[in-house]
């Protein structure tokens, strides 16, 4: 009854480092472990990282 049920499944994590004042993107592998994403440098601008995840079309995030 109805269409597909949306689910929440973490695909990325942003981590802040006090020493540098920057955020970094981490991606999750099939074993549910997170690894630093090296295709986008850490940034003080969180929105630029969120935009990258959304716009990059990198299959590591959206298969």
N, C-alpha and C positions, 0 to 999 in steps of 0.2 A: 504494500500500500504506500505508494509514493516512490520517490527516486532514491538514489544512493544516499546513504547516511554519511555526512562528513565526519572525519576523524581528525584528531590532533596528533601529530607525529613530529617531534622536534627534528629539524633538518640541519640546524645551525645553532651556534651559540656565540655570543659576543662576550669577550672577557676583557676587563679593564686592568691595566697594570699601573699601580700608583707611581712607581719609579719613573716611568716615561710619560705618564699622563695620556696614554693612548689605549684605544680599543683595538682588539684583533678578532678576526673571524675564525671560528673553529667549525669543522664539518664532522659529521658522525658516520662511522663506518657500519658495516652490516653486523658487527659484534657489539654495537651500541657504545663504542668508544669514540671520544672526540680527539681530533688532530688539528693542529694549526693549518689554516688555509694559506698557502704561499702565493696565490695568484692575485692577491690584493694586499698591499702593505697596510700595517696597522695605522690608525688615524685617530686624531682627537675628535673628528667629526663622525659621530655615531650614524647620522643619517646617510652619509656617503657610503658606509658599509652596508646598511640596510638596502639602499638603492642598488648597490652592486649585487647583492644576493638576489634581489627581485629581477634586475635587468640583465644579468650576465648570461642567462640561459645555460649556465654550467650544469651539466647533468649530475654533478656530484650533489647538487641541492634538489633537483627536481626530476631525476632519473630520466 
